[in-house]
Amino acid sequence: MATTKNNTNKSGKTNYSGKGTRKKKKSSDDTMKFLLVLVIAAIAIALIFFSQSKENPADSKPTATPTPATAGTDTTINTPAPDAAATPTEAPEPGQDNREETPTVTPTPLATNTPMPTATPTPTNTPTPTPTPALSVTEAEKVVKDKVDTEVYDVQLVSENLVVGNGRYYQFGAIKNQEFVYPFLVVSQADGSLHFYDSTEGTVFDFSKFPLKAEATPTPTVTPAPSGVLTAKEAYEVLCTYSKDALHIAKEVKEYDAEYGDELTFIDGVDCYRINLSEFSNGKIRNRGEFYISVDGTKCYYIDSDTNEFVEAVK
């Protein structure tokens, strides 16, 4: 059986030999080495975590890796969770601008195949200038009165600017017994010529022999009236015996208003009564024709609007 040699000093305490001391020191060194390994592992884990958090800042906080424990030794290291606010800001690389980049807006190019609308110019209506009359309305009235018997008729201006076709006229009316005697008389504003105007047809025709003309009614020769000479009223009754077709009118004679008198017109060597037919239409008195019945009742005449000549009517 082995015996242990103990050294006892003078004070009575036992001195242990150096062999046991060396074992205790070796155990302490192993513990320090183990702790150093743990520290190095913790630093490596921290560097890996820091590297991952740098590359993926939006990742959740990593779960702490448990450190293996050695029996009888409390080696747990409480590593505080990294605070996002305490994470150091990554320094920009040399030459890198740390300012925030402003997004560049790329303009959308216009379509080159779409034609731009062309504005259509609005045409300007140029007013047609009104020609200056060759004579005044006073001068035109004098032209009419020189041709009309003013002792029988009054002359009244109806229009200062009558337009028929390409011509412009002054329009006058001859009045007898407070009524117009048709057709109207018109004077050309261009040359001062006198014309007749049919308001129902809107036509102008030449001025010719007409009872309105003072010289158109010759002074009758005073002779005893032969037996069988008609009165003016009897001459009108003779006119009523002619049909509307024979007289070239739209209605029968009795359907019109008749105006006649005792004055005579000399036609083809025969004295004739003049009978004027008219009607009231559209607020105006409109002339429908003038007819002439010989004093013996045998002949009837009317004025042809195309030739302005006396034409004998045939029943």
C-alpha positions in Angstrom: 0.0 0.0 0.0 1.4 3.3 -1.0 2.0 6.0 1.6 1.9 9.6 1.2 4.6 11.6 2.5 3.6 14.7 4.2 5.9 17.4 5.2 5.1 19.1 8.5 6.7 22.4 9.2 7.6 23.6 12.5 4.3 25.3 13.0 2.5 22.0 12.7 0.9 22.7 9.2 1.1 20.2 6.6 2.9 21.1 3.3 1.6 19.4 0.2 4.0 18.5 -2.4 4.3 20.4 -5.8 2.6 17.7 -7.9 -0.9 18.5 -6.6 -0.3 22.1 -7.2 0.6 21.6 -10.8 -2.7 19.7 -11.5 -4.7 22.6 -10.1 -2.9 25.1 -12.2 -3.5 23.0 -15.3 -7.2 22.8 -14.7 -7.3 26.6 -14.4 -5.5 27.1 -17.7 -7.9 24.8 -19.5 -10.8 26.8 -18.2 -9.2 30.1 -19.5 -8.7 28.5 -22.9 -12.3 27.4 -23.0 -13.5 30.8 -22.1 -11.2 32.4 -24.7 -12.7 30.0 -27.4 -16.2 31.0 -26.3 -15.3 34.8 -26.6 -13.8 34.2 -30.1 -16.9 32.2 -31.1 -19.1 35.0 -29.8 -17.1 37.6 -31.7 -17.4 35.5 -34.9 -21.1 35.1 -34.5 -21.5 38.9 -33.9 -19.5 39.6 -37.0 -21.6 37.2 -39.1 -24.8 38.8 -37.6 -23.5 42.3 -38.3 -22.6 41.3 -41.9 -26.0 39.8 -42.5 -27.8 42.8 -40.9 -25.8 45.1 -43.2 -26.8 43.1 -46.3 -30.4 42.5 -45.2 -31.4 45.4 -42.9 -35.1 44.4 -43.0 -34.5 40.9 -41.6 -35.8 40.2 -38.1 -33.4 40.1 -35.1 -31.4 36.9 -35.0 -32.0 34.4 -32.4 -29.1 34.0 -30.0 -27.2 30.8 -30.4 -26.9 29.0 -27.1 -23.4 28.5 -25.9 -22.5 25.0 -24.8 -22.0 24.7 -21.1 -19.4 22.7 -19.2 -20.5 20.9 -16.2 -19.7 22.7 -13.0 -18.9 25.9 -14.9 -21.3 28.8 -15.6 -20.1 29.9 -19.0 -23.4 31.5 -20.2 -22.7 34.9 -21.8 -25.7 37.1 -22.0 -25.2 38.9 -25.3 -27.6 41.9 -25.5 -29.9 42.1 -28.6 -28.5 44.5 -31.1 -30.4 47.8 -31.1 -31.4 48.9 -34.6 -30.9 52.5 -33.6 -27.4 51.8 -32.3 -26.3 50.1 -35.6 -23.5 52.2 -37.0 -24.3 54.0 -40.3 -22.5 52.4 -43.2 -19.8 54.8 -44.4 -19.9 55.5 -48.1 -17.1 54.2 -50.2 -14.4 56.7 -51.3 -15.7 58.8 -54.2 -19.3 57.8 -53.5 -21.8 60.7 -53.2 -23.8 60.3 -50.0 -26.7 62.6 -51.3 -30.0 61.0 -52.1 -30.5 60.5 -55.8 -33.3 62.4 -57.4 -35.3 60.2 -59.8 -35.0 61.3 -63.4 -38.3 61.7 -65.2 -38.1 60.7 -68.8 -40.5 62.7 -71.0 -42.9 60.7 -73.1 -42.2 61.4 -76.8 -45.1 62.7 -78.9 -46.6 60.3 -81.4 -45.1 61.1 -84.8 -47.8 59.4 -86.8 -50.7 61.5 -85.4 -51.3 64.5 -87.6 -52.0 67.7 -85.8 -55.4 69.2 -86.5 -55.4 72.1 -88.9 -57.6 75.0 -88.0 -60.0 75.9 -90.9 -60.0 79.7 -91.4 -63.5 81.2 -91.1 -64.4 83.0 -94.4 -65.0 86.7 -94.1 -68.1 87.9 -95.7 -67.2 91.0 -97.7 -70.3 93.2 -98.0 -71.2 94.2 -101.5 -70.8 97.9 -101.9 -74.0 99.7 -102.8 -73.5 101.7 -106.1 -73.9 105.4 -105.8 -77.2 106.5 -107.5 -76.7 108.7 -110.6 -79.5 110.9 -109.5 -81.3 111.8 -106.2 -84.8 110.8 -105.2 -85.9 114.4 -105.8 -84.6 114.3 -109.3 -86.3 110.9 -109.9 -89.6 112.4 -108.7 -89.3 115.2 -111.2 -88.8 112.6 -114.0 -92.1 111.0 -113.0 -94.0 114.2 -112.7 -92.8 115.3 -116.2 -94.7 112.2 -117.6 -97.7 112.2 -115.4 -100.7 114.6 -115.4 -100.2 116.1 -112.0 -103.6 117.9 -112.2 -105.3 114.4 -112.2 -102.8 112.3 -110.2 -100.7 112.8 -107.1 -97.2 111.2 -107.1 -96.0 109.5 -104.0 -92.6 107.8 -103.2 -93.1 104.1 -102.3 -89.5 102.9 -102.1 -86.0 104.5 -102.4 -84.2 101.3 -103.0 -86.2 98.8 -105.1 -84.0 96.0 -106.4 -85.2 94.0 -109.4 -82.6 91.7 -110.9 -79.4 93.6 -111.2 -81.1 97.0 -111.2 -81.9 99.5 -108.5 -84.9 101.8 -108.8 -86.8 104.6 -107.1 -90.5 103.4 -106.9 -93.4 105.8 -107.2 -97.1 105.4 -107.3 -99.7 107.6 -109.0 -102.7 108.3 -106.7 -106.2 109.1 -107.9 -109.2 109.3 -105.6 -106.9 108.3 -102.7 -106.0 105.0 -104.3 -103.0 103.9 -106.2 -103.4 103.5 -110.0 -101.3 100.5 -111.2 -98.8 99.7 -112.4 -96.2 101.5 -110.3 -93.7 103.8 -111.9 -90.0 103.3 -111.3 -86.9 105.3 -112.2 -83.5 103.7 -112.6 -80.9 104.9 -110.2 -78.2 104.2 -112.8 -79.4 106.3 -115.8 -82.6 108.0 -114.7 -84.8 106.1 -117.2 -88.5 105.7 -116.5 -90.2 102.2 -116.4 -93.3 100.4 -115.3 -93.1 97.9 -112.4 -95.5 95.0 -111.9 -95.3 94.3 -108.2 -97.2 91.0 -108.5 -94.7 89.5 -110.9 -91.7 91.4 -109.7 -90.8 92.5 -113.3 -89.9 95.9 -114.8 -90.9 96.8 -118.3 -90.5 99.8 -120.6 -92.6 102.9 -120.1 -94.9 103.3 -123.1 -98.3 104.7 -124.0 -100.4 104.8 -120.9 -103.3 106.9 -119.6 -101.0 108.2 -116.9 -99.0 110.0 -119.5 -100.4 113.5 -120.1 -99.6 113.3 -123.8 -101.1 109.8 -124.0 -104.6 111.2 -123.7 -105.3 113.3 -126.8 -107.8 116.1 -126.7 -110.9 114.5 -128.1 -112.7 116.2 -130.9 -115.9 117.6 -129.7 -118.6 116.2 -131.9 -122.2 115.4 -131.3 -122.5 111.9 -129.8 -124.0 109.7 -132.5 -126.9 107.6 -131.6 -125.8 104.1 -130.2 -122.8 105.6 -128.3 -122.3 103.8 -125.0 -121.8 105.3 -121.7 -118.9 104.4 -119.5 -121.0 102.1 -117.4 -122.4 100.4 -120.5 -118.9 99.9 -121.8 -118.0 98.1 -118.5 -121.0 95.8 -119.0 -119.8 95.0 -122.5 -116.4 94.2 -121.0 -118.1 91.7 -118.6 -119.3 89.7 -121.6 -115.6 88.7 -122.4 -114.3 85.6 -120.7 -111.2 85.6 -118.5 -109.3 83.5 -121.1 -110.1 86.1 -123.8 -108.7 88.8 -121.6 -105.8 86.7 -120.2 -106.7 87.3 -116.5 -107.1 84.9 -113.6 -110.7 85.7 -112.7 -113.8 86.9 -114.4 -114.3 90.6 -114.8 -117.0 91.0 -112.2 -114.7 89.4 -109.5 -112.4 92.5 -109.7 -112.9 96.1 -108.6 -113.4 98.2 -111.7 -112.5 101.9 -112.2 -113.6 103.8 -115.3 -114.6 107.3 -116.3 -115.9 109.4 -119.2 -112.5 110.2 -120.6 -111.7 108.5 -123.9 -108.5 107.1 -125.4 -108.0 107.1 -129.2 -107.0 103.6 -130.4 -106.8 102.5 -134.0 -109.0 105.5 -135.0 -111.7 104.7 -132.5 -112.5 106.4 -129.2 -112.5 103.9 -126.3 -113.4 103.9 -122.6 -110.5 102.8 -120.3 -111.5 100.4 -117.6 -109.0 99.5 -114.9 -109.4 96.1 -113.0 -107.7 95.7 -109.6 -108.1 93.7 -106.3 -107.0 94.0 -102.7 -104.4 91.3 -101.9 -101.9 90.8 -99.0 -102.7 94.3 -97.7 -102.1 96.0 -101.0 -104.2 97.1 -104.0 -102.9 95.2 -107.0 -103.5 96.1 -110.6 -104.9 93.2 -112.7 -105.1 94.8 -116.1 -106.4 97.7 -118.1 -108.9 97.3 -120.9 -110.4 99.6 -123.5 -114.0 99.3 -125.0 -114.9 101.2 -128.1 -117.7 103.7 -127.7 -119.8 101.6 -130.1 -119.1 98.5 -128.0 -117.7 96.5 -130.9 -114.1 96.3 -129.9 -112.1 95.5 -126.8 -108.3 96.2 -126.4 -105.7 95.4 -123.7 -101.9 96.1 -123.5 -99.6 93.3 -124.3 -97.0 93.1 -121.5 -94.3 91.8 -123.8 -94.7 94.3 -126.6 -96.4 97.1 -124.7 -98.8 97.5 -127.7 -102.6 97.5 -127.8 -104.0 94.1 -128.7 -107.6 93.5 -129.7 -109.3 90.8 -127.5 -111.3 88.1 -129.3 -114.3 86.5 -127.6 
